[in-house]
Amino acid sequence: MSRLVVVVPLKDGAYERARALFAHGPPFDLKATEFERHEVYLTEREVVFVFDSASSSATLRLLGEDPSVWKVTAAWQKLMAEKPRKAETAYSWARPENGEAVFFQATPGPGDSEGGDVFAPAREAPESRQIR
């Protein structure tokens, strides 16, 4: 998963106007992009855009590094205090989505509900024949 985080500083007093712009959704069709997820966080001083994609693509770079994309409408231009900037991941943690594949117990043995040994029993060495 590739993640792009873009921080857009807001002018003083722009919070309510920025919040109102989000009611209309993004200025591009998300379904037509490679994004798997898109989130937006809003504070009094900035907007944080998060884009997740299954691959790192030119689309992600374009959206994050081309200020013209962020200045799609005159309304957004009026709210920006300065050029958007890309944030790098300093720390990230995620719980595994499907814990069923994670096994912390000992290997099941004969009679377990899963059907017995996971590993085949060790073969005994053939008895050596002694000549007398």
N, C-alpha and C positions, 0 to 999 in steps of 0.2 A: 504494500500500500504506500502510495506517495502522498505526502501532505504538503500543502502550501498554505501559509498563514500570512496575511497582508494586513498591516495596520495603517489606518487612515486617520491622521490627526484632524480633529474638528475645530472650527472657530468657536470662540466663546458664544454661548447662547444658541448653538446649532443643534443641540440634543433633540428637542421636540420636533424640529423640521426633519432631522434624519430619521427619527422614529416613524414619522408619517410616511416617508418615502418607502420604508420597508413594507408598508401595507400593500404596495403594488407589486412586490416581489422583485426579483433581479431584472436588470435591463437586457437580459439575454435568455434564451431558452435552455434551461438546464438539461432537459431531456435530450437535446441535440449535442451535448458535450460528452466527454469521457468521465465526468465526475460520478463517483459513487455516493458522495455525501457532500452537502454544503451547509455550513452554519455561519451565522452572523451574531457577533456579540457587540453590544452597544454600551458605552459608558458616557459620562458627561463630557469627556475630552477626546474620545476616539471611537472608531468602529474597527472591529477585528473580524476579518473575513477568513473562514477556514474552508479549504477545498480539499477533498480526498478523492484520489483516483487510483485505479488498480495498477496504473503504470505512470512513470514519469514521462510526460509528453510535452510537446511544444505548446499545447493548449495551456497547460499549467504555467509554463514559463511566461507565455504571452499575457495571461491574466494577471500574473503577479508583478511583472516587471515593466509593463507598458502603461504609463500613466494615462494615455488616451482612453484606454478601456475603462478606467475608473472615472473618467470625466465624460461619460456617455451623455449625460444630460446637463443642461445648464443649472438645474437644481443642485446636483451634487457638486458642481464647480463652486457654487456659492457657499457651500458648507465646509469645504476643505481648507484647513489652515496651512497645509504644506503638502508636498509630494508624498504619495503613499510609499511605504517601505515594507520590504519583505522581512518577516521575523524567522529566525532559525530555531529549530527545536533544541532546547537546552536539556530537557528531560521528558521522557514519556514512559508510561506504563499502561498495560492493558491486561485485563483478566482474560484467559483463554475463553473463547466463545462457547466451545463445546467441551465440557469437562468429561464427557463419556469416554474419550480416547485416552485420558490420563489415568494411569493405574498405579497406586502406591502400595498395594498389598503384596504379600509373597505370592510366588507362582502357585496357581491352583494345583491340587493333587488329585489322586484317584478319589472318586466319589463326589467331587465338587459338581455343582450344577452345570458347569460349563463342559462337562464331559470327560474330565480326567486330565492326564498330564499334558502340558503344553510342549514339553520336550520328550522325545522318545527315550525310553529307559536305556541306560548304558548297557552295552553288550559285554557279556563276560568273555574273557579270553578263552579260546578253545583249550580243552585239557590236553596237555602234552602226553603223547604216548611214550611210555617207557618200554624199552626192549629189555627183556630179562633173559 
